[in-house]
Amino acid sequence: MGKISHFTDHYIFGPKDLARLVGIIKNFFGKGEYPAFTVYDEKTGHYKTKLHPLMKILIPLEGLALFLITVSGIVLYKLDWSLFGLPVAQWIISISGMIAPTFGMTPVGFLRVLHLLMTYWFIFELVVHVGILEFDPRVWKYYKAIFWSGKEDLSDRHFVEVERHNPNHLPDRELWRDPSDKPSEVKE
């Protein structure tokens, strides 16, 4: 049960993510502070969440698009493609044959359109994912953590919230309004 709750808390968009997303939108219009999307529990030593709320929406959609591109691409590659003697392409054509008449299309024509639309969606969403969400210079520390050091700096309070159980460990979020400010009360 712990792995399921871990997966849903970390990768599935939920009520807490909706609250963060509303805070982000309010911040965009100057009506509030940008909420942290990395939440670290000091007592357990684990993250409660590490993803931007929009990422929890975009990543499953990216995965779905890649899956549909792959499935439709099998048929577009070879109409009688099989794996270990199983007629995979024919199964895909049969399934699309149930959906295609709704749109007045042949099964293969439907798969072509699906393949093209999902490819365009994936490219558009990748641009949104990388271009809008990741090119914020304040997020570059995550690139450093991913590609260079392997560790995230939890002292930067712009995107990070630490649930403290030891009051002398890390300062409250309110102490650092600007990432360049250094609190005098930090004990290491």
Backbone as CSV, one residue per row, in Angstrom:
resi,resn,N_x,N_y,N_z,CA_x,CA_y,CA_z,C_x,C_y,C_z
1,MET,0.824,-1.198,0.000,0.000,0.000,0.000,0.866,1.259,0.000
2,GLY,2.037,1.206,0.635,2.913,2.362,0.694,3.394,2.802,-0.671
3,LYS,3.685,1.837,-1.553,4.159,2.178,-2.899,3.048,2.822,-3.719
4,ILE,1.813,2.360,-3.541,0.689,2.944,-4.282,0.457,4.380,-3.825
5,SER,0.442,4.597,-2.508,0.237,5.969,-2.019,1.412,6.863,-2.407
6,HIS,2.621,6.320,-2.409,3.791,7.087,-2.849,3.607,7.520,-4.306
7,PHE,3.174,6.582,-5.156,2.987,6.895,-6.570,1.895,7.949,-6.757
8,THR,0.760,7.772,-6.094,-0.338,8.731,-6.265,0.026,10.099,-5.713
9,ASP,0.715,10.154,-4.579,1.109,11.444,-4.002,2.123,12.166,-4.867
10,HIS,3.036,11.417,-5.473,4.126,12.040,-6.208,3.832,12.296,-7.682
11,TYR,2.973,11.489,-8.299,2.842,11.569,-9.750,1.420,11.790,-10.261
12,ILE,0.417,11.736,-9.379,-0.966,11.921,-9.804,-1.454,13.272,-9.294
13,PHE,-2.055,14.053,-10.181,-2.572,15.376,-9.836,-3.725,15.215,-8.846
14,GLY,-3.622,15.891,-7.703,-4.636,15.769,-6.662,-5.033,17.117,-6.082
15,PRO,-5.801,17.099,-4.985,-6.286,18.350,-4.388,-5.168,19.297,-3.930
16,LYS,-4.090,18.751,-3.357,-2.982,19.611,-2.923,-2.315,20.281,-4.126
17,ASP,-2.229,19.539,-5.218,-1.651,20.102,-6.440,-2.555,21.175,-7.022
18,LEU,-3.862,20.967,-6.923,-4.800,21.988,-7.384,-4.632,23.270,-6.584
19,ALA,-4.460,23.141,-5.257,-4.248,24.323,-4.413,-2.955,25.041,-4.807
20,ARG,-1.885,24.272,-5.086,-0.627,24.883,-5.519,-0.793,25.569,-6.872
21,LEU,-1.516,24.918,-7.787,-1.729,25.492,-9.112,-2.522,26.792,-9.026
22,VAL,-3.527,26.832,-8.162,-4.284,28.073,-7.950,-3.354,29.153,-7.406
23,GLY,-2.452,28.782,-6.470,-1.479,29.736,-5.950,-0.534,30.256,-7.024
24,ILE,-0.136,29.390,-7.942,0.744,29.790,-9.035,0.018,30.784,-9.950
25,ILE,-1.240,30.489,-10.246,-2.032,31.393,-11.093,-2.231,32.739,-10.399
26,LYS,-2.514,32.724,-9.095,-2.659,33.978,-8.347,-1.354,34.762,-8.368
27,ASN,-0.223,34.068,-8.225,1.078,34.725,-8.275,1.309,35.362,-9.633
28,PHE,0.882,34.706,-10.707,1.033,35.243,-12.056,0.326,36.583,-12.187
29,PHE,-0.818,36.728,-11.518,-1.569,37.978,-11.570,-1.226,38.910,-10.403
30,GLY,-0.153,38.589,-9.657,0.309,39.455,-8.580,-0.552,39.422,-7.330
31,LYS,-1.268,38.347,-7.118,-2.183,38.272,-5.981,-1.690,37.357,-4.859
32,GLY,-0.462,36.880,-4.935,0.031,36.018,-3.866,1.459,35.577,-4.120
33,GLU,1.993,34.810,-3.162,3.355,34.306,-3.252,3.369,32.997,-4.027
34,TYR,4.420,32.782,-4.795,4.562,31.544,-5.562,4.729,30.383,-4.587
35,PRO,3.848,29.380,-4.631,3.952,28.276,-3.671,5.067,27.311,-4.048
36,ALA,5.609,26.670,-3.037,6.647,25.671,-3.270,6.025,24.447,-3.919
37,PHE,6.735,23.864,-4.894,6.236,22.611,-5.439,7.124,21.449,-5.039
38,THR,8.260,21.711,-4.401,9.059,20.673,-3.779,8.781,20.747,-2.288
39,VAL,8.224,19.686,-1.741,7.907,19.632,-0.314,8.673,18.459,0.275
40,TYR,9.560,18.770,1.228,10.439,17.783,1.843,10.082,17.647,3.312
41,ASP,9.889,16.427,3.777,9.596,16.171,5.186,10.903,15.809,5.876
42,GLU,11.350,16.698,6.744,12.627,16.516,7.422,12.626,15.286,8.335
43,LYS,11.500,15.005,8.965,11.429,13.889,9.917,11.602,12.537,9.221
44,THR,10.885,12.335,8.132,10.982,11.061,7.420,12.173,11.021,6.468
45,GLY,12.674,12.185,6.073,13.777,12.250,5.129,13.357,11.966,3.700
46,HIS,12.063,12.122,3.419,11.542,11.855,2.081,10.780,13.067,1.550
47,TYR,10.704,13.149,0.243,9.930,14.195,-0.402,8.456,13.814,-0.372
48,LYS,7.600,14.801,-0.111,6.160,14.584,-0.244,5.751,14.804,-1.690
49,THR,6.405,15.744,-2.341,6.224,15.956,-3.775,7.445,16.698,-4.304
50,LYS,7.791,16.440,-5.558,8.930,17.114,-6.182,8.572,17.737,-7.514
51,LEU,7.363,17.524,-7.978,7.002,17.992,-9.309,6.127,19.231,-9.256
52,HIS,6.328,20.090,-10.236,5.443,21.229,-10.448,4.050,20.656,-10.728
53,PRO,2.982,21.269,-10.211,1.637,20.714,-10.427,1.284,20.488,-11.894
54,LEU,1.726,21.373,-12.788,1.429,21.163,-14.207,2.143,19.939,-14.764
55,MET,3.297,19.622,-14.208,4.024,18.449,-14.677,3.238,17.182,-14.391
56,LYS,2.485,17.166,-13.291,1.689,15.988,-12.960,0.535,15.805,-13.942
57,ILE,0.214,16.842,-14.688,-0.791,16.733,-15.750,-0.105,16.409,-17.075
58,LEU,1.003,17.106,-17.364,1.653,16.968,-18.660,2.355,15.620,-18.849
59,ILE,2.988,15.085,-17.824,3.751,13.841,-17.979,2.853,12.665,-18.358
60,PRO,1.693,12.449,-17.692,0.824,11.354,-18.166,0.305,11.570,-19.592
61,LEU,0.033,12.825,-19.956,-0.414,13.088,-21.324,0.699,12.808,-22.335
62,GLU,1.944,13.111,-21.961,3.076,12.775,-22.827,3.173,11.269,-23.002
63,GLY,3.040,10.545,-21.894,3.105,9.086,-21.957,2.004,8.494,-22.820
64,LEU,0.789,9.020,-22.684,-0.322,8.548,-23.499,-0.068,8.831,-24.980
65,ALA,0.427,10.013,-25.279,0.726,10.358,-26.676,1.789,9.423,-27.242
66,LEU,2.848,9.159,-26.485,3.897,8.257,-26.967,3.357,6.844,-27.171
67,PHE,2.486,6.395,-26.274,1.894,5.067,-26.417,1.060,4.990,-27.695
68,LEU,0.207,5.988,-27.927,-0.643,5.979,-29.122,0.175,6.139,-30.402
69,ILE,1.256,6.905,-30.344,2.145,7.032,-31.506,2.786,5.686,-31.815
70,THR,3.202,4.969,-30.787,3.831,3.666,-30.975,2.843,2.651,-31.537
71,VAL,1.650,2.583,-30.933,0.654,1.615,-31.374,0.226,1.888,-32.812
72,SER,-0.071,3.142,-33.121,-0.480,3.451,-34.497,0.691,3.291,-35.463
73,GLY,1.905,3.542,-34.991,3.088,3.400,-35.832,3.364,1.963,-36.227
74,ILE,2.968,1.010,-35.377,3.144,-0.410,-35.725,2.383,-0.722,-37.006
75,VAL,1.134,-0.292,-37.075,0.312,-0.562,-38.259,0.832,0.213,-39.464
76,LEU,1.245,1.457,-39.255,1.749,2.254,-40.375,3.067,1.697,-40.914
77,TYR,3.822,1.058,-40.039,5.085,0.443,-40.454,4.834,-0.797,-41.295
78,LYS,3.950,-1.691,-40.803,3.687,-2.933,-41.526,2.311,-3.439,-41.128
79,LEU,1.427,-3.600,-42.111,0.043,-3.988,-41.852,-0.095,-5.387,-41.248
80,ASP,0.876,-6.252,-41.479,0.773,-7.611,-40.933,1.892,-7.906,-39.931
81,TRP,2.318,-6.882,-39.193,3.396,-7.038,-38.211,2.940,-7.969,-37.093
82,SER,3.827,-8.876,-36.708,3.501,-9.793,-35.621,4.702,-9.919,-34.698
83,LEU,4.421,-10.324,-33.478,5.454,-10.511,-32.465,5.304,-11.925,-31.921
84,PHE,6.323,-12.741,-32.100,6.297,-14.143,-31.664,5.084,-14.883,-32.229
85,GLY,4.722,-14.575,-33.458,3.602,-15.221,-34.112,2.235,-14.646,-33.766
86,LEU,2.193,-13.649,-32.898,0.925,-13.017,-32.526,0.652,-11.867,-33.489
87,PRO,-0.514,-11.821,-34.094,-0.815,-10.784,-35.104,-1.157,-9.433,-34.458
88,VAL,-0.159,-8.769,-33.920,-0.348,-7.519,-33.182,-0.976,-6.440,-34.061
89,ALA,-0.471,-6.260,-35.249,-0.999,-5.220,-36.145,-2.463,-5.481,-36.470
90,GLN,-2.833,-6.722,-36.668,-4.231,-7.042,-36.962,-5.126,-6.741,-35.769
91,TRP,-4.635,-6.973,-34.566,-5.406,-6.637,-33.360,-5.635,-5.131,-33.275
92,ILE,-4.576,-4.371,-33.564,-4.690,-2.907,-33.513,-5.682,-2.422,-34.570
93,ILE,-5.613,-3.017,-35.772,-6.553,-2.642,-36.834,-7.983,-2.998,-36.422
94,SER,-8.160,-4.146,-35.770,-9.501,-4.554,-35.328,-10.059,-3.580,-34.301
95,ILE,-9.223,-3.176,-33.351,-9.677,-2.228,-32.321,-10.004,-0.880,-32.959
96,SER,-9.135,-0.412,-33.852,-9.415,0.873,-34.502,-10.619,0.771,-35.424
97,GLY,-10.912,-0.452,-35.910,-12.086,-0.663,-36.741,-13.391,-0.454,-35.983
98,MET,-13.327,-0.539,-34.654,-14.514,-0.265,-33.839,-14.731,1.232,-33.642
99,ILE,-13.660,1.998,-33.720,-13.731,3.439,-33.459,-13.844,4.239,-34.749
100,ALA,-13.136,3.805,-35.790,-13.035,4.565,-37.050,-14.375,4.900,-37.700
101,PRO,-15.377,3.998,-37.726,-16.647,4.342,-38.380,-17.360,5.534,-37.739
102,THR,-17.095,5.766,-36.472,-17.676,6.926,-35.798,-17.256,8.221,-36.495
103,PHE,-16.060,8.243,-37.036,-15.526,9.425,-37.711,-15.617,9.302,-39.235
104,GLY,-16.255,8.234,-39.719,-16.396,8.034,-41.159,-15.077,7.726,-41.835
105,MET,-14.225,6.951,-41.160,-12.898,6.654,-41.683,-12.678,5.149,-41.730
106,THR,-11.670,4.755,-42.490,-11.232,3.364,-42.461,-10.338,3.185,-41.233
107,PRO,-10.148,1.950,-40.769,-9.265,1.751,-39.603,-7.846,2.273,-39.815
108,VAL,-7.273,2.023,-40.974,-5.898,2.486,-41.228,-5.868,4.007,-41.367
109,GLY,-6.867,4.575,-42.010,-6.956,6.036,-42.108,-7.086,6.676,-40.727
110,PHE,-7.882,6.060,-39.869,-8.018,6.552,-38.493,-6.680,6.503,-37.763
111,LEU,-5.951,5.399,-37.934,-4.642,5.274,-37.276,-3.645,6.300,-37.814
112,ARG,-3.717,6.623,-39.101,-2.836,7.661,-39.670,-3.126,9.022,-39.031
113,VAL,-4.418,9.356,-38.956,-4.795,10.647,-38.363,-4.422,10.674,-36.883
114,LEU,-4.686,9.583,-36.166,-4.327,9.501,-34.745,-2.822,9.670,-34.551
115,HIS,-2.058,8.986,-35.401,-0.597,9.074,-35.319,-0.119,10.509,-35.536
116,LEU,-0.662,11.161,-36.541,-0.276,12.536,-36.849,-0.690,13.493,-35.730
117,LEU,-1.932,13.381,-35.256,-2.406,14.273,-34.190,-1.614,14.085,-32.897
118,MET,-1.335,12.853,-32.538,-0.579,12.596,-31.311,0.864,13.082,-31.443
119,THR,1.432,13.001,-32.634,2.787,13.523,-32.845,2.806,15.031,-32.685
120,TYR,1.830,15.707,-33.303,1.750,17.164,-33.130,1.498,17.524,-31.673
121,TRP,0.617,16.793,-31.013,0.345,17.055,-29.593,1.615,16.885,-28.777
122,PHE,2.363,15.807,-29.022,3.580,15.549,-28.265,4.591,16.673,-28.461
123,ILE,4.768,17.122,-29.695,5.720,18.217,-29.954,5.264,19.491,-29.267
124,PHE,3.974,19.823,-29.394,3.444,21.014,-28.730,3.626,20.922,-27.216
125,GLU,3.281,19.787,-26.657,3.357,19.636,-25.211,4.807,19.618,-24.724
126,LEU,5.698,19.079,-25.519,7.113,19.104,-25.165,7.634,20.537,-25.139
127,VAL,7.199,21.349,-26.082,7.587,22.763,-26.086,7.050,23.448,-24.831
128,VAL,5.804,23.170,-24.481,5.229,23.741,-23.259,5.994,23.252,-22.042
129,HIS,6.231,21.944,-21.983,6.924,21.324,-20.855,8.309,21.935,-20.660
130,VAL,9.088,21.974,-21.704,10.457,22.466,-21.585,10.514,23.986,-21.663
131,GLY,9.852,24.551,-22.643,9.981,25.981,-22.897,9.399,26.866,-21.832
132,ILE,8.211,26.567,-21.359,7.567,27.455,-20.406,7.917,27.097,-18.972
133,LEU,7.858,25.824,-18.649,8.029,25.428,-17.255,9.484,25.307,-16.819
134,GLU,10.386,25.002,-17.738,11.750,24.695,-17.326,12.781,25.771,-17.617
135,PHE,12.476,26.760,-18.433,13.478,27.772,-18.738,13.487,28.927,-17.756
136,ASP,12.795,28.828,-16.659,12.857,29.810,-15.587,14.233,29.671,-14.923
137,PRO,15.051,30.728,-14.894,16.401,30.611,-14.331,16.427,30.125,-12.882
138,ARG,15.335,30.355,-12.151,15.303,29.887,-10.767,15.178,28.372,-10.688
139,VAL,14.851,27.717,-11.783,14.702,26.268,-11.799,15.987,25.585,-12.264
140,TRP,16.982,26.337,-12.696,18.209,25.751,-13.208,18.921,24.905,-12.165
141,LYS,18.659,25.156,-10.897,19.291,24.339,-9.854,18.871,22.879,-9.990
142,TYR,17.681,22.632,-10.559,17.238,21.257,-10.758,18.052,20.584,-11.853
143,TYR,18.437,21.328,-12.893,19.307,20.767,-13.914,20.653,20.386,-13.297
144,LYS,21.148,21.234,-12.425,22.404,20.928,-11.741,22.250,19.649,-10.928
145,ALA,21.129,19.514,-10.219,20.902,18.317,-9.411,20.753,17.074,-10.282
146,ILE,20.104,17.206,-11.427,19.882,16.055,-12.298,21.165,15.637,-13.007
147,PHE,21.899,16.598,-13.592,23.001,16.264,-14.476,24.387,16.409,-13.859
148,TRP,24.522,17.085,-12.719,25.857,17.327,-12.211,26.062,16.749,-10.816
149,SER,25.351,17.258,-9.829,25.644,16.887,-8.447,24.806,15.734,-7.911
150,GLY,23.594,15.575,-8.431,22.712,14.529,-7.917,22.001,14.911,-6.639
151,LYS,22.219,16.133,-6.156,21.608,16.573,-4.906,20.898,17.905,-5.116
152,GLU,19.759,18.041,-4.445,18.981,19.269,-4.539,19.314,20.169,-3.362
153,ASP,19.428,21.455,-3.630,19.687,22.446,-2.592,18.358,22.831,-1.943
154,LEU,18.127,22.375,-0.716,16.870,22.655,-0.030,16.868,24.006,0.673
155,SER,17.981,24.719,0.626,18.022,26.015,1.304,17.393,27.130,0.464
156,ASP,17.245,26.906,-0.838,16.596,27.902,-1.698,15.096,27.812,-1.475
157,ARG,14.505,28.848,-0.932,13.110,28.797,-0.529,12.121,29.261,-1.597
158,HIS,12.595,29.495,-2.822,11.655,29.961,-3.837,10.686,28.853,-4.252
159,PHE,11.189,27.630,-4.419,10.345,26.525,-4.849,10.281,25.396,-3.825
160,VAL,10.980,25.516,-2.718,11.114,24.427,-1.760,10.450,24.781,-0.444
161,GLU,9.734,23.817,0.113,9.176,23.952,1.443,9.648,22.742,2.246
162,VAL,10.240,22.988,3.397,10.708,21.913,4.262,9.801,21.858,5.478
163,GLU,9.194,20.695,5.679,8.379,20.506,6.876,9.342,20.160,8.003
164,ARG,9.515,21.109,8.899,10.522,20.993,9.949,9.950,20.341,11.191
165,HIS,10.775,19.530,11.799,10.442,18.949,13.095,11.504,19.347,14.119
166,ASN,12.641,19.827,13.616,13.718,20.341,14.459,13.832,21.828,14.146
167,PRO,13.422,22.713,15.070,13.382,24.144,14.751,14.740,24.771,14.452
168,ASN,15.852,24.128,14.783,17.167,24.714,14.542,17.794,24.255,13.233
169,HIS,17.096,23.402,12.479,17.723,22.832,11.288,17.693,23.772,10.082
170,LEU,16.526,24.125,9.588,16.409,25.007,8.427,15.418,26.119,8.741
171,PRO,15.602,27.300,8.177,14.693,28.411,8.465,13.326,28.226,7.823
172,ASP,12.341,28.926,8.384,11.004,28.928,7.799,11.036,29.572,6.429
173,ARG,10.064,29.271,5.637,9.942,29.813,4.284,9.859,31.339,4.312
174,GLU,9.248,31.909,5.345,9.058,33.355,5.405,10.374,34.125,5.592
175,LEU,11.419,33.465,6.102,12.675,34.176,6.348,13.366,34.596,5.054
176,TRP,13.176,33.857,3.982,13.847,34.168,2.727,12.806,34.530,1.686
177,ARG,12.508,35.769,1.551,11.569,36.218,0.533,12.255,36.252,-0.832
178,ASP,13.493,36.665,-0.844,14.273,36.770,-2.060,15.412,35.760,-1.964
179,PRO,15.676,34.967,-3.006,16.744,33.983,-2.920,18.113,34.575,-2.590
180,SER,18.320,35.873,-2.845,19.620,36.465,-2.537,19.735,36.866,-1.070
181,ASP,18.625,36.921,-0.337,18.662,37.244,1.091,19.228,36.075,1.879
182,LYS,20.022,36.374,2.884,20.579,35.346,3.749,20.089,35.596,5.174
183,PRO,19.379,34.631,5.753,18.906,34.850,7.125,20.059,34.748,8.115
184,SER,19.985,35.521,9.174,21.036,35.503,10.181,20.799,34.421,11.209
185,GLU,19.598,33.826,11.238,19.268,32.872,12.266,19.520,31.415,11.870
186,VAL,20.117,31.167,10.713,20.336,29.802,10.257,21.483,29.197,11.043
187,LYS,21.228,28.021,11.625,22.286,27.270,12.307,22.542,26.019,11.499
188,GLU,23.789,25.732,11.248,24.104,24.541,10.455,24.713,23.483,11.325
